[in-house]
Amino acid sequence: MLARFKTLSVNRFTFITALFYVCIFNIPLFGIIKKGIEKQPDVDPIFIATMPLFLAFALSFVFSLFTVKYLVKPFFIILTLLSSSVFFAAYQYNVVFDYGMIENTFQTNHAEALMYVNFASIMNMVLTGILPAYLIYKADIQYQPFFKELLHKVLFMLAMLAGLGIIAFFYFQDYAAFGRNNDELKRYIVPTYYIGAASKYINVHYLQTPMEYQQLGLDAKNVSTNPNGKPNLLVLVVGETARSMSYQYYGYDKPTNAHTQDQGLIVFKDTHSCGTATAVSLPCMFSRMGREDYDSRRAYAQDTAVDVLNHGGIKVKWFDNDSGCKGVCDQVENITIDLNSDPELCTGQYCFDQVLLNKLDETLSTAERKDTVIVLHVIGSHGPTYFLRYPPEHRKFTPDCQRSDIQNCSQDELINTYDNTILYTDYIISEVVKKLQNQQDKFDPAMLYLSDHGESLGEKGMYLHGAPYSIAPIEQTSIPMLAWVSEDFSKDNHLDMACLADHAAKGGFSHDNLFDSLLGLMNVKTEVYQPKLDIFASCRG
């Protein structure tokens, strides 16, 4: 009798594994179900009680497809280790691994990935990943002769289908109604949802035939006619993980814009991102496609706004202190900051954004006298290690959260830490403006800043970013957009600044406006330019 409990049949192993996934990895799913019940208090309690059973039956059926001798252990060890990480992200930060997050994960570099390693994440991996994986490895799974084993498996799968059928017979309408009212439920099912998203990503990026590359704006022409003979110089600062509700300019009650308050910046109200993660937002904001039509595969196979500027004879340089330009800058001069390049500003794992100011100084000192766009891609407010984004002398809001497992900090500490990143980015912007002011004898300078997406800081139980756009909170999609325009730039490019300030205050902008606004600001004429999307066009004489 004892020997029977020391060994496992394939079907028993399958069902036990499914139960483990239901009881541990799908805890976040049941949290979403709980919220759905609270919104719909008349739900039949017996129907709710069937949900764990329904999921156990469904996972058992799916898992049975992979319980093949010699495959079963490596498959479920890998699946369990992956599911452990997905579970931790969902449980601690309410992060969903949909297609966009999978894309973001695949494009995360080594240094960025290490930011998520802390005591909590390590303990989670040990308890819900490594330990179960070890038990799977040690499990004594008994296999019967092939046809007998096949018969038992078929009967087991039929039993699981029967269980699902019985539940559906009595509660199909309940499941249909509850699912319609809580569409996000499917995104929290582990492991099916993230496996589906990963499969789609791999298919799109690695298995499908590459799309034929499409060049855009080959007819682009710089029609700038500055009467004073000075070329235009635009510095575009691309922010990281900055949300507008933490900006003093957008009504926040803390002085997070103290450095730029007196520099006359124009604030574009009510501005929204194309995505909720850099891997989506960055290529989307520079693409000809708008958010509604955006397709990452097509975006990588066609020119960006940066390329069209280049076609039009504009000198373009891209300096990156974040996780790369995601293909946007591949065809122009670009430099990714060496994490060991500056002993004062870099640690080998990250650099403070001041390192970009040094690159800007170097570039401006040797800049050609021609129309130029310089892009500074900052690391900004990248989490969860917010405390690593600003030097000690810029630690103004305290107490702050000096750790990466931000869920273990108080809300005040977390907010203070994030606000310090916003204030430090404001310092970077102010320094960019000062450097441009010093270039006014050689250039007509201007600066444009906007973030790639926002960030959740515990609101509604959500942290970080990357939520599916359809359910993403406003904290992850509402972004700041600021501009500074020199007097000569506005005069020589016929910009009515009073009109622009009024237009900006009305709001209603998005990443969809960036492509055409860049072309318009730099006076690039091309058939792909759409004036209605250029936020400066209505104020250009």
C-alpha positions in Angstrom: 0.0 0.0 0.0 2.8 2.4 0.9 4.5 1.8 -2.4 1.3 3.0 -4.2 1.6 6.4 -2.5 5.3 6.7 -3.3 4.7 6.3 -7.0 2.4 8.3 -9.3 0.5 7.2 -12.3 0.6 9.7 -15.2 -3.0 10.8 -14.6 -2.5 11.3 -10.9 0.6 13.4 -11.6 -1.4 15.4 -14.1 -4.2 16.1 -11.7 -1.9 17.0 -8.8 0.0 19.4 -11.0 -3.2 21.0 -12.2 -4.4 21.4 -8.6 -1.1 23.1 -7.7 -1.4 25.5 -10.5 -5.0 26.3 -9.5 -4.3 26.7 -5.8 -1.0 28.7 -6.1 -0.3 30.2 -9.5 -3.9 31.3 -10.1 -4.3 33.1 -6.8 -4.3 36.5 -8.7 -7.1 35.1 -10.9 -9.3 34.4 -7.9 -8.6 38.0 -6.7 -10.1 39.3 -9.9 -13.0 36.9 -9.5 -13.5 38.3 -6.0 -13.7 41.9 -7.4 -16.2 40.7 -10.0 -18.4 39.2 -7.3 -18.3 42.4 -5.4 -19.6 44.2 -8.5 -22.3 41.6 -9.0 -23.5 40.6 -5.5 -26.3 38.4 -6.7 -24.0 35.7 -8.1 -25.0 32.1 -7.2 -22.4 30.9 -4.5 -22.5 27.4 -5.9 -21.6 28.7 -9.3 -18.6 30.5 -7.7 -17.6 27.3 -5.9 -17.5 25.5 -9.3 -14.8 27.8 -10.7 -11.7 26.1 -9.0 -13.1 22.8 -10.2 -13.7 24.1 -13.7 -10.2 25.4 -13.9 -8.7 22.2 -12.5 -10.6 20.0 -15.0 -9.6 22.3 -17.9 -5.9 22.4 -16.9 -5.9 18.7 -16.3 -7.2 18.1 -19.9 -4.6 20.5 -21.4 -1.8 19.1 -19.3 -2.6 15.6 -20.4 -1.6 16.5 -23.9 2.0 17.0 -22.7 2.3 14.0 -20.3 4.4 12.0 -22.7 7.2 9.9 -21.4 10.6 11.6 -21.6 8.8 14.9 -22.2 6.7 15.2 -19.1 9.4 16.2 -16.6 11.4 18.7 -18.6 8.2 20.3 -19.9 6.6 20.8 -16.5 9.8 21.9 -14.8 10.3 24.7 -17.4 6.6 25.5 -17.3 6.6 25.7 -13.5 9.7 28.0 -13.3 8.1 30.3 -15.9 4.8 30.3 -14.2 6.4 31.1 -10.9 7.8 34.4 -12.3 4.5 35.2 -14.0 2.6 34.5 -10.8 4.9 36.8 -8.8 4.4 39.7 -11.2 0.7 39.3 -11.1 0.4 38.7 -7.3 2.8 41.5 -6.2 2.4 44.1 -9.0 -0.9 43.1 -10.8 1.1 42.9 -14.0 -0.5 40.9 -16.8 1.7 39.0 -19.3 -0.2 39.7 -22.5 1.4 40.1 -26.0 2.8 43.6 -25.2 4.4 42.5 -21.9 5.9 39.4 -23.6 7.3 41.7 -26.2 8.7 44.0 -23.5 10.2 41.0 -21.7 12.0 39.7 -24.8 13.5 43.1 -25.3 14.6 43.6 -21.7 18.4 43.8 -21.3 20.5 42.1 -18.6 20.9 45.2 -16.4 17.2 46.0 -16.6 16.2 42.4 -15.7 18.4 42.5 -12.6 16.4 45.4 -11.2 13.5 43.0 -10.5 15.6 40.7 -8.4 15.1 41.1 -4.7 14.5 39.0 -1.6 10.8 38.7 -2.2 11.3 37.6 -5.9 14.0 35.1 -4.9 11.9 33.6 -2.2 9.0 33.3 -4.5 11.1 31.5 -7.1 12.5 29.1 -4.5 9.1 28.3 -2.9 6.8 28.2 -6.0 9.3 27.5 -8.7 12.5 25.7 -7.7 11.0 23.5 -5.0 8.0 22.3 -7.1 10.4 21.8 -10.0 12.6 19.6 -7.8 9.6 17.6 -6.7 8.7 17.1 -10.3 12.2 15.9 -11.1 12.1 13.4 -8.2 8.6 12.2 -8.9 8.4 8.4 -9.5 6.0 8.4 -12.4 4.9 4.9 -13.4 4.1 4.2 -17.1 2.1 1.2 -18.3 2.4 -0.5 -21.7 1.8 2.0 -24.5 -1.8 1.0 -25.5 -2.9 0.6 -21.9 -1.4 3.9 -21.0 -3.0 5.5 -24.0 -6.4 4.1 -23.0 -6.1 5.4 -19.4 -5.1 8.8 -20.7 -8.1 9.0 -23.1 -10.4 7.9 -20.3 -8.9 10.5 -18.0 -9.3 13.3 -20.6 -12.9 12.2 -21.2 -13.5 12.3 -17.5 -12.2 15.9 -17.3 -14.4 16.8 -20.3 -17.3 15.2 -18.5 -16.6 17.3 -15.4 -16.5 20.5 -17.6 -19.7 19.4 -19.4 -21.6 18.9 -16.1 -20.6 22.3 -14.8 -21.4 23.9 -18.2 -24.8 22.2 -18.3 -25.9 23.8 -15.0 -24.0 27.1 -15.1 -23.2 28.0 -18.8 -25.2 31.2 -18.7 -23.5 32.2 -15.4 -20.1 31.7 -16.9 -21.0 33.6 -20.0 -22.4 36.5 -18.2 -19.7 36.7 -15.6 -17.0 36.4 -18.3 -18.6 39.3 -20.3 -18.7 41.5 -17.3 -15.1 40.7 -16.3 -13.3 40.3 -19.6 -9.9 40.7 -17.9 -10.3 37.3 -16.2 -8.7 35.3 -19.1 -5.5 37.4 -18.8 -4.8 36.1 -15.3 -5.2 32.4 -16.1 -1.8 30.7 -15.5 -0.3 29.2 -17.6 -2.6 29.3 -20.7 -2.7 33.1 -21.2 1.0 33.9 -21.1 1.9 30.8 -23.1 -0.6 31.9 -25.8 0.9 35.4 -25.8 4.5 34.1 -26.0 3.5 31.7 -28.8 2.0 34.6 -30.8 5.1 36.7 -30.2 7.5 33.9 -31.3 5.3 33.3 -34.4 5.2 36.9 -35.4 8.9 37.7 -34.8 10.6 34.4 -35.6 8.4 32.1 -37.7 6.6 34.3 -40.1 8.2 35.4 -43.3 9.7 38.9 -42.7 7.6 41.6 -44.3 9.1 43.5 -47.2 10.7 46.7 -45.9 8.8 49.9 -46.8 10.6 53.2 -47.1 8.5 56.3 -46.3 9.0 59.9 -47.2 11.6 59.5 -49.9 10.3 62.7 -51.3 11.0 64.5 -48.1 12.5 68.0 -48.5 13.6 70.5 -45.9 11.8 73.8 -46.9 13.2 75.8 -44.0 13.8 79.5 -44.9 15.2 81.0 -41.7 16.0 84.6 -42.7 18.7 85.0 -40.0 20.7 82.2 -41.5 20.8 80.1 -38.3 19.8 76.5 -38.6 17.1 74.9 -36.5 18.1 72.7 -33.6 15.5 70.5 -31.8 16.4 68.4 -28.8 13.7 65.7 -28.3 13.8 64.2 -24.8 12.0 60.9 -24.7 11.0 60.1 -21.1 10.6 56.8 -19.4 7.7 55.7 -17.1 6.6 59.3 -16.3 3.0 59.9 -15.5 1.4 63.3 -15.8 -0.5 63.1 -12.5 2.9 63.3 -10.7 3.8 66.6 -12.4 3.2 69.9 -10.8 2.3 71.3 -14.2 -0.7 68.9 -14.3 -2.1 69.9 -10.8 0.1 67.8 -8.5 0.5 69.4 -5.1 4.3 68.7 -4.7 7.0 70.8 -6.4 8.1 68.2 -8.9 8.8 70.8 -11.6 10.8 73.2 -9.5 13.8 73.3 -11.9 11.8 74.3 -15.0 9.1 76.5 -13.4 10.8 79.8 -14.6 11.8 78.6 -18.0 8.6 79.3 -19.8 7.7 75.7 -20.8 4.5 75.0 -22.7 2.5 72.2 -21.1 0.3 70.1 -23.4 -2.6 68.9 -21.3 -4.5 65.6 -21.5 -1.8 63.7 -23.4 -2.0 59.9 -23.8 0.5 57.2 -24.7 0.3 54.6 -27.5 1.0 51.7 -25.2 1.8 50.9 -21.6 5.3 49.5 -22.1 8.4 50.8 -23.8 8.6 47.9 -26.3 5.2 49.0 -27.7 5.1 52.8 -27.1 8.5 53.7 -28.4 8.2 52.3 -31.9 4.5 53.2 -32.0 5.1 56.9 -31.2 7.7 57.2 -34.0 5.6 55.2 -36.5 3.3 56.4 -39.2 0.6 54.2 -37.8 -1.6 55.6 -35.0 -2.4 53.6 -31.8 -5.6 52.1 -33.2 -3.8 50.8 -36.3 -0.5 50.0 -34.8 1.1 46.6 -35.7 4.6 45.9 -34.3 5.6 43.6 -37.1 4.6 46.2 -39.7 6.3 49.0 -37.7 9.6 47.2 -37.8 9.3 46.9 -41.5 8.9 50.5 -42.4 10.6 53.9 -41.9 10.0 55.9 -38.8 9.7 59.7 -38.2 13.4 59.7 -37.5 14.1 58.1 -40.9 11.8 60.6 -42.8 13.7 63.5 -41.1 16.9 61.9 -42.3 15.5 61.6 -45.8 14.7 65.3 -45.7 18.3 66.3 -45.0 17.9 66.8 -41.3 20.9 65.7 -39.2 19.6 63.2 -36.7 21.5 61.8 -33.6 20.1 59.4 -31.0 21.6 59.0 -27.5 20.2 56.2 -25.4 20.4 55.8 -21.6 17.5 53.4 -21.4 16.9 49.9 -23.0 17.6 50.9 -26.6 15.5 52.5 -29.3 13.6 49.4 -30.3 14.5 49.7 -33.9 13.5 53.4 -34.2 17.0 54.7 -34.6 18.7 51.9 -36.4 19.2 53.8 -39.7 20.6 57.0 -38.2 23.6 57.9 -36.0 22.9 56.4 -32.6 24.9 55.7 -29.4 23.8 53.6 -26.4 25.5 54.8 -23.3 28.3 52.5 -22.0 27.3 51.6 -18.5 31.0 51.8 -17.5 31.8 55.0 -19.3 31.7 57.5 -16.5 32.8 56.4 -12.9 30.9 59.3 -11.4 27.6 58.8 -13.1 27.6 55.1 -14.0 27.9 51.9 -11.9 28.2 49.2 -14.6 24.5 48.4 -14.1 23.0 51.8 -14.8 23.9 55.5 -15.5 22.2 58.6 -14.1 20.6 60.6 -16.9 23.2 63.4 -16.4 25.5 61.3 -18.6 23.3 62.4 -21.5 24.0 66.0 -20.7 27.6 65.3 -21.2 26.9 63.7 -24.6 24.8 66.8 -25.5 27.7 69.1 -24.6 30.1 67.1 -26.8 27.7 67.1 -29.7 26.9 70.8 -29.5 30.5 71.7 -29.4 31.2 70.1 -32.7 27.7 70.4 -34.3 27.5 71.1 -38.0 25.7 74.3 -39.0 22.7 72.5 -40.4 19.2 71.7 -39.2 19.5 69.1 -36.5 17.4 66.8 -34.3 19.1 65.3 -31.2 17.1 62.6 -29.3 17.9 62.0 -25.7 16.3 58.7 -24.5 16.4 59.0 -20.7 16.0 56.2 -18.1 13.8 58.6 -16.2 11.5 56.9 -13.7 12.1 53.3 -14.6 11.1 51.0 -11.8 10.9 49.1 -9.6 14.3 50.5 -8.6 13.2 54.1 -8.6 15.8 55.0 -5.9 18.6 54.2 -8.4 17.3 56.9 -10.9 18.6 59.9 -9.0 21.9 60.9 -7.3 21.9 61.5 -3.5 21.9 65.2 -4.0 18.6 65.0 -5.8 16.9 63.0 -3.0 14.5 65.8 -2.0 11.4 63.9 -1.0 11.9 61.7 2.1 11.5 59.2 3.5 11.9 57.3 0.2 11.9 53.6 -0.7 15.5 52.4 -1.0 14.6 48.9 -2.2 13.3 47.1 -5.3 10.5 45.2 -3.6 8.4 48.3 -3.6 5.3 46.5 -2.3 7.0 46.3 1.1 7.5 50.1 1.3 4.9 52.4 2.7 2.8 54.3 0.2 4.4 57.6 1.3 7.9 56.2 0.8 7.0 54.8 -2.6 5.4 58.0 -3.8 8.4 60.1 -2.5 10.8 57.9 -4.4 8.9 58.1 -7.6 8.5 61.9 -7.2 12.3 62.2 -6.8 12.7 60.6 -10.2 10.2 63.1 -11.7 12.0 66.0 -10.0 15.4 64.7 -11.3 14.1 64.4 -14.8 12.8 68.0 -14.5 16.4 68.9 -13.6 17.7 67.2 -16.7 15.1 69.0 -18.9 16.1 72.4 -17.3 19.7 71.7 -18.0 18.9 70.9 -21.7 17.0 74.2 -21.9 20.0 76.1 -20.5 22.4 74.4 -22.9 20.1 75.4 -25.8 19.9 78.9 -24.6 23.6 79.1 -24.8 23.5 78.0 -28.4 21.2 80.8 -29.6 24.1 82.6 -31.4 24.6 79.6 -33.7 21.1 77.9 -33.8 17.4 78.5 -33.5 16.8 76.0 -30.7 13.8 74.3 -29.3 13.1 71.4 -26.9 10.3 68.8 -26.8 9.8 66.3 -24.0 7.3 63.5 -23.7 7.2 60.2 -21.9 6.7 56.8 -23.4 4.0 55.7 -20.9 3.0 56.2 -17.3 3.2 54.1 -14.1 1.0 52.6 -11.4 2.1 53.1 -7.8 -0.3 50.9 -5.9 -3.6 52.5 -7.1 -6.2 49.8 -7.3 -3.6 47.3 -6.3 -1.5 47.8 -9.5 2.2 48.6 -9.7 4.6 49.3 -12.5 3.2 49.3 -16.0 2.4 47.1 -19.0 -1.3 46.5 -18.4 -3.3 45.6 -21.5 -4.4 49.0 -23.0 -8.0 48.0 -22.9 -8.0 47.7 -19.1 -5.0 49.9 -18.3 -5.6 52.6 -15.6 -5.1 56.2 -16.5 -1.9 56.2 -14.4 -0.2 54.1 -17.1 -1.5 56.0 -20.1 -1.6 59.7 -19.2 1.8 61.2 -19.9 3.5 64.6 -19.7 4.4 66.5 -22.8 6.3 69.8 -22.5 8.0 72.2 -25.0 10.4 75.0 -24.8 10.8 77.2 -27.9 13.4 80.0 -28.2 12.3 83.4 -29.5 14.2 83.1 -32.7 12.9 79.6 -33.4 9.3 80.8 -33.0 10.0 83.9 -35.1 11.9 82.2 -37.9 9.5 79.3 -38.1 6.4 81.5 -37.9 5.0 80.0 -34.6 2.5 82.1 -32.7 3.4 81.3 -29.1 0.3 82.7 -27.6 -1.8 80.6 -29.9 0.4 77.5 -29.1 0.0 78.0 -25.3 -3.8 78.3 -25.7 -3.9 75.2 -28.0 -1.8 73.2 -25.5 -4.0 74.1 -22.6 -7.1 72.7 -24.4 -5.5 69.2 -24.4 -6.5 66.1 -26.3 -3.1 65.0 -27.6 -1.4 61.6 -27.9 1.7 59.8 -29.3 -0.2 59.8 -32.6 0.8 63.5 -33.0 4.5 63.0 -32.7 5.3 61.9 -36.2 3.8 64.9 -38.0 4.7 67.4 -35.2 8.4 66.5 -35.7 8.2 66.9 -39.5 6.3 70.2 -39.0 8.7 71.6 -36.5 11.6 70.9 -38.8 9.9 72.1 -41.9 10.1 68.8 -43.7 7.7 68.6 -46.6 6.6 65.1 -47.8 3.5 63.3 -48.9 3.4 61.2 -45.7 3.0 64.4 -43.6 -0.5 64.9 -42.2 -1.0 68.5 -41.1 -4.1 67.7 -39.0 -1.9 65.6 -36.6 0.8 68.3 -36.3 0.0 70.0 -33.0 2.0 73.1 -34.1 0.3 73.4 -37.5 -2.7 75.5 -36.4 -0.4 78.1 -34.8 2.0 78.3 -37.7 1.6 81.5 -39.7 
